[in-house]
Amino acid sequence: MFFPEGAKPGVRGLSDFTDMSKLGVTIGGAPFGCQLYHFVQAFSRREYANVVEGVESFEALATG
């Protein structure tokens, strides 16, 4: 059986935090271990990303 998932405009969004410290990003020679918040609208597939200094938190989610 196949159950198609039809996305409706403005109903579903997907969000995730990703640890970017393994990329080796440096600022002034100092390592910059940051998190990236990523959000995608399921219907239109529009994407948004935001650098989060620190850890996953409700504040970081609400800001993103």
Phi, psi and omega in degrees: 000149179235127178245099182293140176255103179269119178279134178255145181302133175075010184258317189235137174224151181240132179227154184201149171254140180230133178281119184257007185296335182285353179282343178078032178289132178233150174233115183062030179086351180265138180297139179243090180275101185240168174251152176242127175262130184232131180230136180230132172278125188297320184285307185271346183062025173288140185238152177219138177226146182217135177281131180247118176274115182119218186244170175299132179203167176296324179299316179295321179293316181292325178291320181289000000 
